[in-house]
Amino acid sequence: MKDIKNDEKLNMLNHSCAHLLAHAVKHLYPEAKFWVGPVIEDGFYYDIDLGDKSLSEEDFPKIEKEMKKISKDNKLIKRIELSKEEALDMFKDDPYKIDLINRMDENDTVISAYKQGDFIDLCRGPHVESTKLIKHFKLLKVSGAYWKGDSKNKMLQRVYGICFENENDLNEYLEFLEEAKKRDHKKLGKELGLFMMSEYGPGFPFFLHNGMILRNELENFWYKEHKKEGYQFVKTPIMLNKDLWELSGHWFNYRENMYTSQIDDKVFAIKPMNCPGGMLVYKNSLYSYKDLPLRVGELGQVHRHEASGALNGLFRVRTFTQDDAHIFMTQDQIESEVIRLINFIDRVYSVFGLSYSIELSTRPEEKYIGELEIWNKSEKALEDACHKAGHECKINPGDGAFYGPKLDFHIKDSLGRVWQCGTIQLDMNLPERFDLTYIDSDGSKKRPVMLHRVIFGSIERFIGILIEHYAGAFPLWLSPNQVNIIPVNNLIHMDYAKKIMQELDNNEIRVTLDESDEKFGYKMRQSVMSKVPYTLILGDNEMKDDTISYRHRGSTETKNMKLDEFISMLKEEIKTKKNN
């Protein structure tokens, strides 16, 4: 999938198409006013105020028709330079543009606008030369968006679209969207009985029986792999005193996203992250240099207040479980520990067939803490560790946190979509705030270096990604139901089917038995729709020979074998975590 935003040609084309959209909307709805229309990774959007009118996707054909008409008219797109006074006068009847103009940098003595036919809008540009170059586009969806992202402001209508240089690229992208729609984790989550949402808890997911099986398998895998890497495990409280959050800095920098309560006349906050609790765990014991590196992992549930409009299935929720780890070490151990982490993350992602790229975010230009020497050393250590682990890393200058540089892992799913999941983050802030120390070889107290680290990022979000990555057809080891048994004739073959089921269950194979009175063809279709990896078909021949016949998911071929052979085959597939 192409990154529209970072492709120079496509960026300009989509930026121009956003203006074409606004131009068409203005023709159709003369009262319309516009906020901003930026280019994003997968196209563009424009925030529109239509007063009391509401747009829906049913309105898209007439808007696209008008866009095509303007495109065909071959309107030249001209840049106009204005003074602030001229701009304020030109847009005096548009409160949104007035706000934009007044918030511009005082050093900007020239304000640019772009004109095409009878439409003009503020814009830095650049744009294509003429509307005739904007031919291959599609409006995709409309949603609500608060002006300036503030829920206290008016709700605007955000129309999304996409534009390409040729029809073939557009059609390929639309086919991709159709496939993505089929894989929508919210749709599949409901169909496969994985999770649900309720109006009684917006943003708080309910994991159902099948979803809990999948989740438990994922978490068990996490624990086993971390045990191999020498991690200790802890569980920190979900609610802690306000004083702790003031000490960590979260109270002053993250208060609006935190849920609070009062206990015995004292203010407590539900944790939005696990880190401060991890600091208390470290301070609970005394450590020497011989104890380092100390690797401490926690699957910790956190709560963050998200705007209701931002909630999206498992991708954006108000409570989730972070697969956190805090690693305490000496400065000399940074490089070796990061190399070990990268190799660990690589091993985990490979199990799911996920490729990835790494991005190094470096020191911010102004607001940062810590000595410049330590920053330089830390950044070099992270970069060198990437290279020594056999990976390149793209430099993202100035985008590190104020407390340290970080490596971000961007995974790519089966549709080519990119998700930021893993992070290795160096922290020079919390060890200082919490006065963390260790005893060095000379008996002196030293400050440990600390890494924050996640691999999945969020269990919930990662499950959502996996649902779409696999299109709900999970590999055998993850699949909530691994085998479905269909007796050809309930009256004749049910007892044999129950015997097979019991044997599979005794071998810890997750199995279901279709005892319905439906016809065989219907049962097979239901089994296929449930995306179960193996379907057993048991009839006269199987009973006679004391065998089983099975179909593997995605195949119409039926194979026959002894049950013990089948069980051995499944166990090997589960053990190796074979992908589909």
MIMI-874418 format. One record per residue (C-alpha): residue number from 1; x, y, z. Coordinates in steps of 0.5 Angstrom, whole numbers, plus 500, padded with zeros to 3 digits. Layout:
residues N
R   nr  east  north   up
R  NUM     X      Y    Z
...
//
This chain:
residues 580
R   nr  east  north   up
R    1   500    500  500
R    2   503    507  498
R    3   504    512  503
R    4   501    518  500
R    5   503    523  505
R    6   511    521  504
R    7   510    521  496
R    8   512    528  493
R    9   507    527  487
R   10   501    523  490
R   11   502    528  496
R   12   501    534  491
R   13   496    531  487
R   14   491    529  494
R   15   492    536  496
R   16   490    539  490
R   17   484    534  490
R   18   482    536  497
R   19   481    543  494
R   20   477    540  488
R   21   473    537  494
R   22   472    543  497
R   23   470    547  491
R   24   465    542  489
R   25   462    542  496
R   26   462    550  495
R   27   458    549  489
R   28   453    545  491
R   29   452    548  498
R   30   454    555  498
R   31   453    556  505
R   32   459    551  506
R   33   465    553  510
R   34   472    550  511
R   35   477    549  516
R   36   483    545  514
R   37   484    539  508
R   38   491    536  510
R   39   494    530  506
R   40   494    524  510
R   41   498    517  509
R   42   492    514  506
R   43   489    520  502
R   44   486    527  504
R   45   480    529  508
R   46   477    536  509
R   47   473    539  515
R   48   467    542  513
R   49   461    546  516
R   50   455    545  513
R   51   450    549  518
R   52   444    544  519
R   53   445    540  513
R   54   449    533  514
R   55   453    529  509
R   56   452    522  508
R   57   456    517  503
R   58   449    517  499
R   59   451    524  497
R   60   458    522  495
R   61   456    521  487
R   62   453    528  486
R   63   459    531  490
R   64   464    527  485
R   65   460    529  479
R   66   461    536  481
R   67   468    535  482
R   68   469    531  475
R   69   465    537  472
R   70   470    542  475
R   71   476    537  473
R   72   474    537  466
R   73   473    545  466
R   74   481    545  466
R   75   481    551  471
R   76   488    553  472
R   77   490    553  480
R   78   494    560  481
R   79   498    562  488
R   80   496    568  490
R   81   500    572  496
R   82   497    576  501
R   83   498    581  507
R   84   495    579  513
R   85   490    585  512
R   86   488    583  505
R   87   487    576  508
R   88   483    578  513
R   89   479    582  509
R   90   478    577  503
R   91   476    572  508
R   92   472    576  513
R   93   466    572  513
R   94   469    566  515
R   95   471    565  522
R   96   475    559  521
R   97   479    562  516
R   98   480    568  520
R   99   482    564  526
R  100   487    560  522
R  101   490    567  519
R  102   490    570  527
R  103   494    564  529
R  104   499    564  524
R  105   507    566  525
R  106   508    573  526
R  107   514    573  522
R  108   510    570  516
R  109   509    577  512
R  110   506    573  506
R  111   500    569  507
R  112   499    564  501
R  113   492    562  498
R  114   490    558  492
R  115   485    560  487
R  116   481    555  481
R  117   476    558  478
R  118   471    561  483
R  119   474    558  489
R  120   479    560  493
R  121   482    558  500
R  122   488    559  504
R  123   494    554  503
R  124   501    553  503
R  125   501    549  497
R  126   504    546  493
R  127   499    544  488
R  128   498    541  481
R  129   498    546  475
R  130   490    545  473
R  131   484    541  475
R  132   484    537  469
R  133   490    533  472
R  134   486    531  478
R  135   482    525  475
R  136   482    519  478
R  137   479    520  485
R  138   474    517  490
R  139   471    519  496
R  140   471    514  501
R  141   467    516  508
R  142   465    522  512
R  143   465    522  520
R  144   464    528  525
R  145   470    532  527
R  146   470    537  533
R  147   473    544  530
R  148   481    544  533
R  149   480    537  536
R  150   476    540  542
R  151   470    537  544
R  152   468    543  547
R  153   467    546  540
R  154   463    545  534
R  155   462    538  531
R  156   464    539  523
R  157   464    534  518
R  158   470    530  516
R  159   470    528  508
R  160   475    523  507
R  161   478    521  499
R  162   484    519  495
R  163   487    521  489
R  164   492    517  484
R  165   495    519  478
R  166   492    513  474
R  167   485    509  474
R  168   489    502  475
R  169   492    505  481
R  170   486    507  484
R  171   482    501  482
R  172   488    497  486
R  173   487    501  492
R  174   479    500  492
R  175   480    493  491
R  176   485    493  497
R  177   479    497  501
R  178   474    492  499
R  179   479    486  502
R  180   480    490  508
R  181   473    491  509
R  182   472    484  509
R  183   478    483  514
R  184   475    489  519
R  185   476    486  526
R  186   470    489  529
R  187   466    485  524
R  188   470    478  525
R  189   470    479  532
R  190   463    479  532
R  191   462    473  527
R  192   467    469  531
R  193   465    470  538
R  194   471    474  540
R  195   469    480  543
R  196   464    485  544
R  197   462    492  546
R  198   457    495  550
R  199   453    502  550
R  200   454    501  558
R  201   462    501  557
R  202   464    505  551
R  203   471    504  550
R  204   471    498  555
R  205   472    491  551
R  206   468    485  553
R  207   472    479  551
R  208   468    473  550
R  209   469    465  550
R  210   473    465  544
R  211   477    471  545
R  212   479    469  552
R  213   482    463  549
R  214   486    467  543
R  215   488    472  549
R  216   490    467  554
R  217   494    463  548
R  218   498    470  546
R  219   499    472  554
R  220   502    465  555
R  221   506    465  549
R  222   509    472  552
R  223   510    469  558
R  224   514    463  556
R  225   518    467  551
R  226   520    472  556
R  227   522    467  561
R  228   527    465  556
R  229   530    472  556
R  230   531    472  563
R  231   525    477  565
R  232   522    477  572
R  233   515    478  573
R  234   511    483  577
R  235   504    486  578
R  236   503    493  580
R  237   496    496  583
R  238   491    499  578
R  239   490    505  582
R  240   495    509  586
R  241   495    515  590
R  242   496    522  587
R  243   502    523  590
R  244   506    518  586
R  245   503    521  579
R  246   506    528  581
R  247   512    525  583
R  248   512    521  576
R  249   510    528  572
R  250   504    525  570
R  251   499    529  574
R  252   502    535  571
R  253   502    533  564
R  254   497    527  563
R  255   492    529  568
R  256   486    530  562
R  257   487    523  560
R  258   487    520  567
R  259   481    517  571
R  260   481    519  579
R  261   477    517  585
R  262   477    519  592
R  263   479    514  598
R  264   479    516  605
R  265   479    524  603
R  266   485    522  599
R  267   485    523  591
R  268   487    516  587
R  269   488    515  580
R  270   487    509  576
R  271   494    508  572
R  272   494    510  565
R  273   501    507  564
R  274   505    502  569
R  275   512    505  569
R  276   511    509  576
R  277   509    502  579
R  278   515    499  576
R  279   519    504  579
R  280   517    503  586
R  281   518    495  585
R  282   525    497  583
R  283   526    501  590
R  284   523    496  594
R  285   530    492  594
R  286   537    494  594
R  287   541    492  587
R  288   549    492  586
R  289   552    492  579
R  290   552    485  579
R  291   544    484  579
R  292   544    488  572
R  293   541    488  567
R  294   535    487  571
R  295   529    485  566
R  296   522    486  569
R  297   516    485  565
R  298   508    486  567
R  299   502    485  563
R  300   499    491  566
R  301   492    494  565
R  302   491    501  564
R  303   486    506  563
R  304   486    512  559
R  305   480    517  557
R  306   480    517  550
R  307   474    522  546
R  308   468    518  544
R  309   469    520  537
R  310   476    517  537
R  311   474    510  539
R  312   475    504  534
R  313   474    497  536
R  314   480    494  539
R  315   484    499  536
R  316   483    505  540
R  317   480    503  547
R  318   479    506  554
R  319   482    500  558
R  320   488    496  555
R  321   493    491  557
R  322   501    493  556
R  323   506    488  555
R  324   511    493  559
R  325   518    491  561
R  326   523    496  565
R  327   530    494  564
R  328   535    497  569
R  329   542    497  567
R  330   549    500  567
R  331   551    505  561
R  332   556    500  558
R  333   550    495  558
R  334   546    499  553
R  335   548    497  547
R  336   548    489  548
R  337   541    490  552
R  338   538    493  546
R  339   541    488  541
R  340   538    483  545
R  341   532    486  545
R  342   532    487  537
R  343   533    480  536
R  344   528    478  541
R  345   522    482  538
R  346   525    479  531
R  347   523    472  534
R  348   516    474  536
R  349   514    478  530
R  350   517    472  526
R  351   512    467  529
R  352   506    471  526
R  353   509    472  519
R  354   510    480  521
R  355   516    484  517
R  356   518    490  520
R  357   522    497  520
R  358   525    501  525
R  359   525    508  526
R  360   530    512  531
R  361   527    518  534
R  362   533    523  536
R  363   533    528  541
R  364   528    534  541
R  365   531    541  539
R  366   529    544  545
R  367   525    541  551
R  368   529    535  553
R  369   532    533  560
R  370   539    530  561
R  371   546    531  559
R  372   548    532  551
R  373   553    527  552
R  374   549    522  555
R  375   544    523  549
R  376   549    523  544
R  377   552    516  547
R  378   545    513  548
R  379   543    515  540
R  380   549    512  538
R  381   548    506  542
R  382   541    505  539
R  383   543    506  532
R  384   549    501  533
R  385   545    496  536
R  386   540    496  530
R  387   546    495  525
R  388   549    490  529
R  389   543    486  530
R  390   543    486  522
R  391   538    492  521
R  392   537    499  518
R  393   534    504  522
R  394   531    510  519
R  395   532    517  523
R  396   526    521  525
R  397   530    527  528
R  398   528    531  534
R  399   522    526  535
R  400   524    523  541
R  401   521    524  548
R  402   524    529  552
R  403   527    524  557
R  404   530    520  552
R  405   531    517  545
R  406   527    511  542
R  407   527    506  537
R  408   520    504  534
R  409   518    498  530
R  410   513    499  525
R  411   510    492  523
R  412   507    490  516
R  413   501    486  516
R  414   499    481  510
R  415   495    487  506
R  416   501    491  507
R  417   499    496  512
R  418   504    499  517
R  419   502    499  525
R  420   507    502  530
R  421   507    497  535
R  422   514    495  539
R  423   518    501  542
R  424   525    501  546
R  425   525    507  549
R  426   531    510  553
R  427   529    514  560
R  428   533    519  563
R  429   527    522  567
R  430   524    517  572
R  431   531    514  575
R  432   532    521  577
R  433   525    523  579
R  434   525    516  583
R  435   532    517  585
R  436   534    510  583
R  437   541    507  585
R  438   545    501  585
R  439   552    500  588
R  440   558    500  583
R  441   564    496  584
R  442   567    501  588
R  443   562    501  593
R  444   559    508  590
R  445   552    509  589
R  446   550    510  581
R  447   544    512  577
R  448   542    506  573
R  449   540    507  566
R  450   533    505  564
R  451   529    502  558
R  452   522    502  557
R  453   520    497  552
R  454   513    494  549
R  455   513    488  543
R  456   505    488  542
R  457   504    495  545
R  458   497    493  547
R  459   494    486  548
R  460   488    489  545
R  461   490    492  539
R  462   495    487  537
R  463   489    482  537
R  464   485    487  533
R  465   491    487  528
R  466   492    479  528
R  467   484    479  527
R  468   485    483  520
R  469   492    480  519
R  470   490    473  519
R  471   482    475  516
R  472   480    471  522
R  473   483    465  520
R  474   488    464  526
R  475   494    459  526
R  476   492    452  529
R  477   496    454  536
R  478   492    461  536
R  479   485    458  534
R  480   480    458  539
R  481   477    452  536
R  482   482    448  533
R  483   478    442  530
R  484   470    441  528
R  485   467    434  528
R  486   461    433  523
R  487   458    426  523
R  488   455    424  517
R  489   449    421  520
R  490   447    423  527
R  491   443    417  528
R  492   449    412  526
R  493   455    416  527
R  494   454    420  533
R  495   457    415  538
R  496   463    415  534
R  497   464    422  533
R  498   463    423  541
R  499   469    418  542
R  500   473    422  537
R  501   472    428  541
R  502   474    425  547
R  503   480    423  545
R  504   482    430  542
R  505   480    433  548
R  506   484    428  552
R  507   490    431  548
R  508   488    438  549
R  509   486    439  542
R  510   480    444  542
R  511   475    441  539
R  512   467    442  538
R  513   462    437  535
R  514   456    439  531
R  515   450    435  534
R  516   445    439  530
R  517   440    436  525
R  518   442    440  519
R  519   444    437  513
R  520   451    435  512
R  521   452    441  506
R  522   450    446  511
R  523   454    443  517
R  524   460    444  512
R  525   459    451  510
R  526   458    453  517
R  527   465    450  519
R  528   468    453  513
R  529   465    460  515
R  530   467    459  523
R  531   474    459  520
R  532   476    452  524
R  533   483    450  522
R  534   481    442  521
R  535   474    439  520
R  536   473    432  521
R  537   468    428  517
R  538   466    421  520
R  539   462    416  516
R  540   461    409  515
R  541   468    408  512
R  542   471    412  518
R  543   467    408  523
R  544   469    401  520
R  545   476    402  519
R  546   477    406  526
R  547   480    412  522
R  548   478    420  521
R  549   477    424  515
R  550   479    431  515
R  551   479    437  511
R  552   484    443  512
R  553   482    450  512
R  554   482    453  505
R  555   482    446  502
R  556   477    441  498
R  557   481    435  499
R  558   479    430  504
R  559   485    426  507
R  560   484    419  511
R  561   489    417  517
R  562   489    414  524
R  563   487    418  530
R  564   493    418  533
R  565   497    420  527
R  566   492    426  526
R  567   493    428  533
R  568   501    427  533
R  569   501    432  526
R  570   496    437  530
R  571   501    437  536
R  572   507    438  532
R  573   504    444  528
R  574   502    447  535
R  575   509    446  538
R  576   512    449  532
R  577   507    455  531
R  578   506    454  524
R  579   503    460  520
R  580   497    458  515
//
